[in-house]
């Protein structure tokens, strides 16, 4: 029994228990708060925190718990204790609360699920890092290799990313430089390809099939029947994508 203070007013103990959400949907912290203070004469010395006090604590605590994984429940406990120390003392009808303690628990099944989510999140972060590294290499390839073939040779010596398959370039520096040179934006063939793409984007699926047929016929006239068929099949595939299906049969000549 806590001692009476302020002219014999009885000590008061209130409890507040709540499941508060974590940053991961469906996983919660079990929070138990005990508040100590003094009550007006005739009030009960023990009980639950009233609705107004509970709503106040819930709002303050959720600002903390929603930002953390259940795996970090110890950190959350420290943060809630610090937040509680900022809120106490405070007054409620018929009571003045002066001290408080907070306990945080996480159910074992929630903790296991949280660990799995944290592991998956970590893997995604590593994958994103690996992709950023590859994009940086590609930028280097475009911006440096054409000006300095020796830089391209050094680039081929960089170790590949263990998280991405086939992330390293071909080992032949001359082939690498020639490949990049052939696809530099100022080359006529690249500009022609861009014009073809812009033109094709304005066509219907039926018109794409017609373009594929015309292109195949032109290439066949230059003894490039296989390439002509590849061109026509590529446009057939794009037409099918536009229709949400596998495409229509190509017209035969």
MIDOSE-1310 file (N, C-alpha, C; in nm, 2 decimals, decimal comma, always signed):
residues 253
xxxx	+0,08/-0,12/+0,00/+0,00/+0,00/+0,00/+0,09/+0,12/+0,00; +0,07/+0,21/-0,10/+0,15/+0,33/-0,11/+0,10/+0,43/+0,00; +0,19/+0,51/+0,05/+0,16/+0,60/+0,16/+0,06/+0,71/+0,11; -0,02/+0,76/+0,20/-0,11/+0,87/+0,17/-0,03/+1,00/+0,16
xxxx	-0,07/+1,09/+0,07/+0,00/+1,22/+0,06/-0,11/+1,33/+0,05; -0,06/+1,45/+0,06/-0,14/+1,57/+0,04/-0,27/+1,56/+0,13; -0,25/+1,56/+0,26/-0,36/+1,56/+0,35/-0,44/+1,43/+0,35; -0,38/+1,32/+0,33/-0,45/+1,19/+0,34/-0,52/+1,14/+0,22
xxxx	-0,49/+1,20/+0,11/-0,55/+1,15/-0,02/-0,50/+1,01/-0,05; -0,58/+0,91/-0,09/-0,54/+0,78/-0,11/-0,45/+0,76/-0,23; -0,35/+0,67/-0,22/-0,27/+0,64/-0,34/-0,36/+0,57/-0,45; -0,32/+0,59/-0,57/-0,40/+0,54/-0,68/-0,31/+0,46/-0,78
xxxx	-0,35/+0,34/-0,82/-0,28/+0,26/-0,92/-0,38/+0,24/-1,04; -0,34/+0,28/-1,16/-0,42/+0,25/-1,28/-0,34/+0,16/-1,37; -0,41/+0,08/-1,45/-0,35/-0,01/-1,54/-0,41/+0,02/-1,68; -0,32/+0,00/-1,78/-0,36/+0,02/-1,92/-0,29/-0,09/-2,00
xxxx	-0,37/-0,17/-2,07/-0,31/-0,28/-2,15/-0,37/-0,26/-2,30; -0,28/-0,28/-2,39/-0,32/-0,26/-2,53/-0,23/-0,34/-2,63; -0,29/-0,39/-2,74/-0,21/-0,44/-2,85/-0,19/-0,33/-2,95; -0,07/-0,29/-2,97/-0,04/-0,17/-3,06/+0,02/-0,22/-3,18
xxxx	-0,01/-0,16/-3,30/+0,04/-0,21/-3,43/+0,19/-0,18/-3,44; +0,26/-0,27/-3,51/+0,40/-0,24/-3,55/+0,40/-0,19/-3,69; +0,52/-0,18/-3,75/+0,53/-0,13/-3,89/+0,48/-0,23/-3,99; +0,47/-0,36/-3,95/+0,43/-0,47/-4,03/+0,29/-0,51/-4,00
xxxx	+0,20/-0,50/-4,10/+0,06/-0,52/-4,08/+0,03/-0,66/-4,02; -0,05/-0,66/-3,92/-0,09/-0,79/-3,86/+0,00/-0,83/-3,74; +0,11/-0,76/-3,72/+0,20/-0,79/-3,61/+0,19/-0,68/-3,50; +0,18/-0,72/-3,37/+0,16/-0,62/-3,27/+0,25/-0,63/-3,15
xxxx	+0,26/-0,52/-3,08/+0,32/-0,52/-2,95/+0,22/-0,53/-2,84; +0,24/-0,61/-2,74/+0,16/-0,61/-2,62/+0,22/-0,52/-2,52; +0,14/-0,41/-2,49/+0,19/-0,30/-2,40/+0,11/-0,30/-2,27; +0,18/-0,30/-2,16/+0,12/-0,29/-2,03/+0,18/-0,18/-1,95
xxxx	+0,09/-0,08/-1,92/+0,13/+0,04/-1,85/+0,07/+0,04/-1,71; +0,15/+0,07/-1,61/+0,09/+0,10/-1,47/+0,13/+0,24/-1,43; +0,02/+0,31/-1,39/+0,03/+0,45/-1,35/+0,00/+0,46/-1,20; +0,08/+0,54/-1,13/+0,07/+0,57/-0,99/+0,05/+0,71/-0,96
xxxx	-0,04/+0,74/-0,87/-0,07/+0,88/-0,83/-0,16/+0,89/-0,71; -0,24/+0,99/-0,71/-0,33/+1,01/-0,59/-0,47/+1,03/-0,64; -0,56/+0,98/-0,57/-0,70/+0,99/-0,60/-0,78/+1,08/-0,51; -0,89/+1,14/-0,55/-0,97/+1,22/-0,46/-1,03/+1,13/-0,36
xxxx	-1,07/+1,18/-0,24/-1,13/+1,10/-0,14/-1,26/+1,03/-0,19; -1,26/+0,90/-0,15/-1,38/+0,82/-0,19/-1,36/+0,75/-0,32; -1,25/+0,78/-0,40/-1,23/+0,71/-0,53/-1,16/+0,58/-0,50; -1,18/+0,48/-0,59/-1,11/+0,35/-0,58/-0,96/+0,37/-0,60
xxxx	-0,89/+0,29/-0,52/-0,74/+0,30/-0,52/-0,68/+0,22/-0,64; -0,76/+0,14/-0,70/-0,71/+0,06/-0,82/-0,81/+0,06/-0,93; -0,77/+0,04/-1,05/-0,86/+0,03/-1,16/-0,79/+0,05/-1,29; -0,87/+0,05/-1,40/-0,82/+0,07/-1,53/-0,83/+0,22/-1,56
xxxx	-0,74/+0,25/-1,65/-0,73/+0,39/-1,69/-0,86/+0,42/-1,77; -0,92/+0,54/-1,74/-1,05/+0,57/-1,81/-1,03/+0,59/-1,96; -1,14/+0,60/-2,03/-1,13/+0,61/-2,18/-1,05/+0,72/-2,23; -1,06/+0,84/-2,17/-0,99/+0,96/-2,21/-0,84/+0,94/-2,20
xxxx	-0,80/+0,88/-2,08/-0,66/+0,86/-2,06/-0,60/+0,75/-2,15; -0,68/+0,65/-2,17/-0,64/+0,54/-2,26/-0,62/+0,59/-2,40; -0,72/+0,67/-2,45/-0,71/+0,72/-2,58/-0,58/+0,81/-2,60; -0,55/+0,88/-2,49/-0,44/+0,97/-2,50/-0,31/+0,89/-2,51
xxxx	-0,30/+0,79/-2,42/-0,18/+0,70/-2,43/-0,17/+0,63/-2,56; -0,28/+0,58/-2,61/-0,28/+0,50/-2,73/-0,23/+0,58/-2,85; -0,28/+0,70/-2,86/-0,23/+0,79/-2,97/-0,09/+0,82/-2,96; -0,04/+0,85/-2,84/+0,11/+0,88/-2,83/+0,19/+0,76/-2,85
xxxx	+0,15/+0,64/-2,81/+0,23/+0,52/-2,82/+0,23/+0,47/-2,97; +0,12/+0,48/-3,04/+0,11/+0,43/-3,17/+0,21/+0,51/-3,27; +0,23/+0,64/-3,23/+0,33/+0,71/-3,31/+0,47/+0,65/-3,31; +0,50/+0,58/-3,20/+0,62/+0,51/-3,18/+0,62/+0,37/-3,24
xxxx	+0,52/+0,29/-3,20/+0,52/+0,15/-3,24/+0,50/+0,13/-3,39; +0,43/+0,22/-3,46/+0,41/+0,21/-3,60/+0,53/+0,22/-3,69; +0,64/+0,27/-3,63/+0,76/+0,30/-3,70/+0,86/+0,18/-3,68; +0,83/+0,08/-3,61/+0,93/-0,02/-3,57/+0,87/-0,16/-3,59
xxxx	+0,97/-0,25/-3,62/+0,94/-0,39/-3,63/+0,92/-0,45/-3,50; +0,85/-0,56/-3,48/+0,83/-0,63/-3,35/+0,97/-0,69/-3,31; +1,06/-0,71/-3,40/+1,19/-0,76/-3,37/+1,26/-0,66/-3,28; +1,23/-0,53/-3,29/+1,30/-0,43/-3,21/+1,22/-0,39/-3,09
xxxx	+1,16/-0,49/-3,02/+1,07/-0,46/-2,91/+1,14/-0,40/-2,79; +1,27/-0,43/-2,77/+1,34/-0,37/-2,66/+1,36/-0,22/-2,69; +1,39/-0,19/-2,81/+1,40/-0,04/-2,85/+1,27/+0,03/-2,83; +1,16/-0,04/-2,87/+1,03/+0,02/-2,85/+1,00/+0,04/-2,70
xxxx	+1,04/-0,05/-2,62/+1,01/-0,04/-2,48/+1,08/+0,09/-2,42; +1,21/+0,11/-2,47/+1,28/+0,22/-2,42/+1,22/+0,35/-2,47; +1,18/+0,35/-2,59/+1,11/+0,47/-2,65/+0,98/+0,50/-2,58; +0,90/+0,40/-2,55/+0,78/+0,42/-2,49/+0,80/+0,47/-2,34
xxxx	+0,90/+0,42/-2,28/+0,93/+0,46/-2,14/+0,97/+0,61/-2,14; +1,05/+0,65/-2,24/+1,09/+0,79/-2,25/+0,97/+0,88/-2,28; +0,88/+0,83/-2,37/+0,76/+0,91/-2,40/+0,67/+0,92/-2,28; +0,66/+0,81/-2,21/+0,58/+0,82/-2,09/+0,63/+0,91/-1,98
xxxx	+0,76/+0,92/-1,97/+0,82/+1,02/-1,88/+0,80/+1,16/-1,91; +0,77/+1,18/-2,04/+0,74/+1,32/-2,09/+0,59/+1,35/-2,06; +0,51/+1,25/-2,06/+0,36/+1,27/-2,04/+0,33/+1,28/-1,89; +0,40/+1,21/-1,80/+0,37/+1,21/-1,66/+0,45/+1,32/-1,59
xxxx	+0,39/+1,40/-1,50/+0,25/+1,38/-1,45/+0,14/+1,44/-1,54; +0,02/+1,38/-1,53/-0,09/+1,45/-1,59/-0,22/+1,42/-1,50; -0,32/+1,49/-1,52/-0,44/+1,48/-1,44/-0,55/+1,43/-1,52; -0,64/+1,35/-1,44/-0,76/+1,30/-1,49/-0,87/+1,34/-1,40
xxxx	-1,00/+1,33/-1,43/-1,10/+1,36/-1,34/-1,09/+1,28/-1,21; -1,07/+1,34/-1,10/-1,06/+1,27/-0,97/-0,93/+1,21/-0,94; -0,83/+1,23/-1,02/-0,70/+1,17/-1,00/-0,59/+1,25/-1,06; -0,47/+1,24/-1,00/-0,35/+1,30/-1,05/-0,24/+1,19/-1,06
xxxx	-0,19/+1,16/-1,18/-0,10/+1,05/-1,20/+0,04/+1,11/-1,21; +0,13/+1,05/-1,13/+0,26/+1,11/-1,11/+0,38/+1,02/-1,15; +0,36/+0,89/-1,16/+0,46/+0,80/-1,20/+0,40/+0,69/-1,29; +0,49/+0,62/-1,36/+0,44/+0,52/-1,46/+0,55/+0,43/-1,49
xxxx	+0,51/+0,30/-1,52/+0,61/+0,20/-1,57/+0,54/+0,14/-1,70; +0,63/+0,09/-1,79/+0,57/+0,03/-1,91/+0,65/-0,10/-1,94; +0,57/-0,20/-1,98/+0,63/-0,33/-2,01/+0,58/-0,37/-2,15; +0,67/-0,42/-2,24/+0,64/-0,45/-2,38/+0,67/-0,60/-2,40
xxxx	+0,58/-0,67/-2,45/+0,60/-0,81/-2,49/+0,56/-0,83/-2,64; +0,61/-0,94/-2,70/+0,57/-0,97/-2,83/+0,55/-1,12/-2,83; +0,44/-1,17/-2,88/+0,41/-1,31/-2,89/+0,51/-1,38/-2,98; +0,54/-1,51/-2,94/+0,65/-1,58/-3,01/+0,62/-1,59/-3,16
xxxx	+0,49/-1,62/-3,19/+0,46/-1,63/-3,34/+0,47/-1,50/-3,41; +0,44/-1,39/-3,34/+0,46/-1,26/-3,41/+0,61/-1,23/-3,42; +0,69/-1,27/-3,32/+0,83/-1,25/-3,33/+0,89/-1,33/-3,45; +0,85/-1,45/-3,46/+0,90/-1,54/-3,57/+0,86/-1,48/-3,71
xxxx	+0,74/-1,43/-3,72/+0,70/-1,37/-3,84/+0,77/-1,24/-3,87; +0,80/-1,16/-3,76/+0,88/-1,04/-3,78/+1,02/-1,06/-3,83; +1,08/-1,17/-3,77/+1,21/-1,21/-3,82/+1,22/-1,24/-3,97; +1,12/-1,32/-4,01/+1,11/-1,35/-4,15/+1,09/-1,23/-4,24
xxxx	+1,01/-1,14/-4,19/+0,99/-1,01/-4,27/+1,11/-0,93/-4,28; +1,18/-0,92/-4,16/+1,31/-0,84/-4,16/+1,41/-0,91/-4,25; +1,42/-1,04/-4,26/+1,51/-1,11/-4,35/+1,48/-1,08/-4,49; +1,35/-1,09/-4,53/+1,31/-1,06/-4,66/+1,33/-0,91/-4,70
xxxx	+1,31/-0,82/-4,60/+1,33/-0,68/-4,63/+1,48/-0,66/-4,65; +1,57/-0,73/-4,57/+1,71/-0,71/-4,59/+1,76/-0,76/-4,73; +1,70/-0,88/-4,77/+1,73/-0,93/-4,90/+1,69/-0,83/-5,01; +1,58/-0,77/-5,00/+1,53/-0,67/-5,10/+1,63/-0,55/-5,11
xxxx	+1,67/-0,51/-4,99/+1,77/-0,40/-4,98/+1,90/-0,43/-5,05; +1,95/-0,56/-5,03/+2,07/-0,60/-5,09/+2,05/-0,61/-5,24; +1,94/-0,66/-5,29/+1,91/-0,67/-5,43/+1,91/-0,53/-5,49; +1,85/-0,43/-5,43/+1,84/-0,30/-5,48/+1,98/-0,24/-5,49
xxxx	+2,06/-0,27/-5,38/+2,20/-0,22/-5,39/+2,27/-0,28/-5,50; +2,26/-0,41/-5,53/+2,32/-0,47/-5,64/+2,28/-0,41/-5,77; +2,15/-0,38/-5,79/+2,10/-0,32/-5,91/+2,16/-0,18/-5,93; +2,17/-0,10/-5,82/+2,23/+0,03/-5,83/+2,37/+0,02/-5,88
xxxx	+2,45/-0,08/-5,83/+2,58/-0,10/-5,87/+2,59/-0,13/-6,02; +2,50/-0,22/-6,06/+2,50/-0,25/-6,21/+2,47/-0,13/-6,29; +2,37/-0,05/-6,25/+2,34/+0,07/-6,32/+2,46/+0,17/-6,33; +2,53/+0,17/-6,22/+2,65/+0,26/-6,22/+2,76/+0,21/-6,32
xxxx	+2,77/+0,07/-6,32/+2,86/+0,02/-6,42/+2,82/+0,05/-6,56; +2,69/+0,04/-6,59/+2,64/+0,07/-6,72/+2,66/+0,21/-6,76; +2,64/+0,30/-6,66/+2,67/+0,44/-6,69/+2,82/+0,46/-6,72; +2,91/+0,39/-6,65/+3,05/+0,40/-6,68/+3,08/+0,35/-6,82
xxxx	+3,01/+0,24/-6,86/+3,03/+0,18/-6,99/+2,99/+0,28/-7,10; +2,88/+0,35/-7,08/+2,83/+0,44/-7,18/+2,92/+0,57/-7,19; +2,96/+0,62/-7,07/+3,02/+0,75/-7,07/+3,17/+0,75/-7,08; +3,23/+0,63/-7,05/+3,38/+0,63/-7,04/+3,44/+0,55/-7,16
xxxx	+3,38/+0,43/-7,19/+3,44/+0,34/-7,28/+3,47/+0,40/-7,42; +3,38/+0,48/-7,47/+3,39/+0,54/-7,60/+3,51/+0,64/-7,60; +3,53/+0,71/-7,49/+3,64/+0,81/-7,49/+3,77/+0,74/-7,46; +3,77/+0,63/-7,39/+3,90/+0,57/-7,35/+3,89/+0,42/-7,35
xxxx	+3,92/+0,35/-7,45/+3,92/+0,20/-7,46/+3,99/+0,14/-7,34; +4,10/+0,20/-7,29/+4,17/+0,14/-7,18/+4,08/+0,13/-7,06; +3,99/+0,23/-7,04/+3,90/+0,22/-6,93/+3,80/+0,10/-6,94; +3,76/+0,07/-7,07/+3,68/-0,05/-7,09/+3,75/-0,18/-7,05
xxxx	+3,88/-0,18/-7,08/+3,96/-0,30/-7,04/+3,96/-0,31/-6,89; +3,98/-0,20/-6,82/+3,98/-0,21/-6,67/+3,84/-0,25/-6,62; +3,74/-0,20/-6,69/+3,60/-0,24/-6,65/+3,58/-0,39/-6,65; +3,64/-0,46/-6,75/+3,62/-0,60/-6,76/+3,69/-0,68/-6,64
xxxx	+3,78/-0,61/-6,57/+3,85/-0,67/-6,46/+3,77/-0,66/-6,33; +3,66/-0,58/-6,33/+3,58/-0,56/-6,21/+3,51/-0,69/-6,17; +3,51/-0,73/-6,05/+3,44/-0,86/-6,01/+3,29/-0,85/-6,03; +3,23/-0,95/-6,07/+3,08/-0,95/-6,09/+3,01/-0,95/-5,96
xxxx	+2,89/-0,90/-5,96/+2,81/-0,90/-5,83/+2,76/-1,04/-5,80; +2,78/-1,09/-5,68/+2,74/-1,22/-5,65/+2,59/-1,24/-5,64; +2,52/-1,13/-5,64/+2,37/-1,13/-5,62/+2,30/-1,12/-5,75; +2,37/-1,09/-5,86/+2,30/-1,08/-5,99/+2,38/-1,17/-6,09
xxxx	+2,30/-1,26/-6,16/+2,36/-1,34/-6,26/+2,40/-1,26/-6,38; +2,51/-1,30/-6,44/+2,55/-1,24/-6,57/+2,56/-1,09/-6,56; +2,62/-1,04/-6,44/+2,62/-0,89/-6,42/+2,75/-0,83/-6,48; +2,85/-0,92/-6,52/+2,98/-0,87/-6,57/+2,97/-0,86/-6,72
xxxx	+3,04/-0,77/-6,78/+3,04/-0,76/-6,93/+3,13/-0,87/-6,99; +3,13/-0,88/-7,12/+3,21/-0,97/-7,19/+3,36/-0,94/-7,16; +3,44/-1,04/-7,17/+3,58/-1,02/-7,13/+3,67/-0,97/-7,24; +3,61/-0,95/-7,36/+3,69/-0,89/-7,48/+3,67/-0,74/-7,48
xxxx	+3,78/-0,66/-7,44/+3,76/-0,52/-7,44/+3,73/-0,46/-7,58; +3,79/-0,51/-7,69/+3,76/-0,46/-7,82/+3,62/-0,48/-7,86; +3,57/-0,60/-7,83/+3,43/-0,63/-7,86/+3,34/-0,54/-7,78; +3,37/-0,51/-7,66/+3,29/-0,43/-7,57/+3,29/-0,29/-7,63
xxxx	+3,40/-0,23/-7,67/+3,41/-0,10/-7,72/+3,33/-0,09/-7,85; +3,34/-0,18/-7,94/+3,27/-0,18/-8,07/+3,12/-0,19/-8,04; +3,08/-0,27/-7,95/+2,94/-0,28/-7,92/+2,88/-0,15/-7,87; +2,95/-0,08/-7,78/+2,90/+0,05/-7,73/+2,90/+0,15/-7,84
xxxx	+3,01/+0,15/-7,92/+3,02/+0,25/-8,03/+2,90/+0,23/-8,13; +2,86/+0,11/-8,16/+2,76/+0,08/-8,25/+2,62/+0,13/-8,20; +2,61/+0,15/-8,07/+2,48/+0,19/-8,01/+2,49/+0,33/-7,95; +2,59/+0,41/-7,99/+2,59/+0,54/-7,94/+2,47/+0,63/-8,00
xxxx	+2,41/+0,72/-7,93/+2,29/+0,79/-7,98/+2,31/+0,86/-8,11; +2,43/+0,90/-8,14/+2,45/+0,98/-8,26/+2,46/+0,90/-8,39; +2,47/+0,77/-8,38/+2,48/+0,69/-8,50/+2,35/+0,69/-8,58; +2,36/+0,69/-8,71/+2,24/+0,69/-8,79/+2,15/+0,57/-8,77
xxxx	+2,21/+0,45/-8,75/+2,12/+0,33/-8,73/+2,04/+0,34/-8,60; +2,11/+0,40/-8,50/+2,03/+0,42/-8,37/+1,92/+0,52/-8,39; +1,95/+0,63/-8,46/+1,84/+0,72/-8,49/+1,73/+0,66/-8,57; +1,77/+0,58/-8,67/+1,66/+0,51/-8,75/+1,58/+0,42/-8,66
xxxx	+1,64/+0,35/-8,57/+1,57/+0,26/-8,48/+1,47/+0,34/-8,39; +1,52/+0,46/-8,35/+1,43/+0,54/-8,26/+1,31/+0,59/-8,34; +1,33/+0,63/-8,47/+1,22/+0,67/-8,55/+1,12/+0,55/-8,58; +1,18/+0,43/-8,60/+1,09/+0,32/-8,62/+1,01/+0,29/-8,50
xxxx	+1,07/+0,30/-8,38/+0,99/+0,28/-8,25/+0,88/+0,38/-8,24; +0,92/+0,51/-8,26/+0,82/+0,61/-8,24/+0,70/+0,59/-8,34; +0,74/+0,55/-8,47/+0,64/+0,53/-8,57/+0,55/+0,41/-8,53; +0,61/+0,30/-8,48/+0,54/+0,18/-8,45/+0,45/+0,20/-8,33
xxxx	+0,48/+0,29/-8,24/+0,40/+0,31/-8,12/+0,27/+0,38/-8,16; +0,26/+0,44/-8,28/+0,14/+0,50/-8,33/+0,05/+0,41/-8,41; +0,09/+0,29/-8,43/+0,02/+0,20/-8,52/-0,07/+0,11/-8,43; -0,18/+0,06/-8,50/-0,26/-0,04/-8,44/-0,20/-0,18/-8,45
xxxx	-0,25/-0,28/-8,39/-0,20/-0,41/-8,40/-0,20/-0,46/-8,54; -0,31/-0,43/-8,61/-0,32/-0,48/-8,75/-0,22/-0,41/-8,84; -0,20/-0,28/-8,81/-0,10/-0,21/-8,89/+0,05/-0,26/-8,86; +0,07/-0,30/-8,74/+0,20/-0,36/-8,70/+0,22/-0,49/-8,78
xxxx	+0,12/-0,57/-8,79/+0,13/-0,69/-8,87/+0,16/-0,66/-9,02; +0,10/-0,56/-9,07/+0,12/-0,52/-9,21/+0,27/-0,47/-9,22; +0,32/-0,39/-9,13/+0,46/-0,34/-9,13/+0,55/-0,46/-9,12; +0,52/-0,56/-9,04/+0,61/-0,68/-9,03/+0,61/-0,75/-9,17
xxxx	+0,50/-0,76/-9,23/+0,50/-0,83/-9,36/+0,58/-0,76/-9,47; +0,56/-0,62/-9,47/+0,64/-0,54/-9,57/+0,79/-0,55/-9,54; +0,83/-0,54/-9,41/+0,97/-0,56/-9,38/+1,03/-0,69/-9,41; +0,95/-0,80/-9,39/+1,00/-0,93/-9,43/+1,02/-0,94/-9,58
xxxx	+0,92/-0,89/-9,65/+0,93/-0,90/-9,80/+1,06/-0,82/-9,85; +1,08/-0,70/-9,79/+1,20/-0,62/-9,83/+1,33/-0,70/-9,80; +1,34/-0,76/-9,68/+1,46/-0,83/-9,65/+1,48/-0,96/-9,73; +1,36/-1,02/-9,76/+1,37/-1,14/-9,85/+1,43/-1,10/-9,99
xxxx	+1,39/-0,98/-10,04/+1,44/-0,94/-10,17/+1,59/-0,92/-10,17; +1,65/-0,90/-10,04/+1,79/-0,88/-10,03/+1,86/-1,01/-9,98; +1,79/-1,12/-10,00/+1,84/-1,26/-9,96/+1,86/-1,26/-9,81; +1,78/-1,20/-9,73/+1,78/-1,20/-9,59/+1,65/-1,25/-9,53
xxxx	+1,61/-1,37/-9,58/+1,47/-1,42/-9,54/+1,47/-1,45/-9,39; +1,57/-1,50/-9,34/+1,57/-1,53/-9,19/+1,56/-1,41/-9,11; +1,63/-1,30/-9,14/+1,62/-1,18/-9,07/+1,48/-1,11/-9,09; +1,43/-1,13/-9,21/+1,30/-1,07/-9,24/+1,19/-1,14/-9,15
xxxx	+1,21/-1,27/-9,14/+1,11/-1,35/-9,05/+1,12/-1,31/-8,91; +1,25/-1,28/-8,86/+1,27/-1,24/-8,72/+1,20/-1,10/-8,70; +1,22/-1,01/-8,80/+1,15/-0,88/-8,79/+1,00/-0,89/-8,78; +0,95/-0,98/-8,87/+0,80/-0,99/-8,87/+0,75/-1,06/-8,74
xxxx	+0,82/-1,15/-8,69/+0,78/-1,22/-8,57/+0,79/-1,12/-8,45; +0,89/-1,04/-8,45/+0,90/-0,94/-8,34/+0,78/-0,84/-8,34; +0,74/-0,80/-8,46/+0,62/-0,71/-8,47/+0,49/-0,79/-8,43; +0,49/-0,92/-8,47/+0,37/-1,00/-8,44/+0,36/-1,01/-8,28
xxxx	+0,47/-1,03/-8,22/+0,47/-1,04/-8,07/+0,42/-0,90/-8,01; +0,47/-0,79/-8,06/+0,43/-0,66/-8,01/+0,28/-0,64/-8,04; +0,23/-0,68/-8,15/+0,09/-0,67/-8,18/+0,01/-0,76/-8,09; +0,06/-0,88/-8,06/-0,01/-0,96/-7,96/-0,02/-0,90/-7,82
xxxx	+0,09/-0,83/-7,78/+0,10/-0,77/-7,65/-0,01/-0,66/-7,65; -0,03/-0,59/-7,76/-0,13/-0,48/-7,76/-0,27/-0,54/-7,75; -0,29/-0,66/-7,80/-0,42/-0,72/-7,80/-0,44/-0,80/-7,67; -0,33/-0,82/-7,59/-0,34/-0,90/-7,47/-0,35/-1,05/-7,50
xxxx	-0,30/-1,09/-7,62/-0,30/-1,23/-7,66/-0,17/-1,26/-7,73; -0,17/-1,37/-7,80/-0,05/-1,41/-7,86/-0,03/-1,36/-8,00; -0,12/-1,27/-8,05/-0,11/-1,21/-8,18/-0,18/-1,29/-8,28; -0,20/-1,23/-8,40/-0,27/-1,29/-8,51/-0,17/-1,35/-8,60
xxxx	-0,21/-1,45/-8,68/-0,12/-1,51/-8,78/-0,07/-1,41/-8,88; +0,06/-1,42/-8,91/+0,11/-1,32/-9,01/+0,06/-1,35/-9,15; +0,03/-1,25/-9,23/-0,01/-1,27/-9,37/+0,10/-1,34/-9,44; +0,08/-1,43/-9,53/+0,18/-1,50/-9,60/+0,18/-1,45/-9,74
x	+0,30/-1,45/-9,80/+0,32/-1,40/-9,94/+0,33/-1,52/-10,03
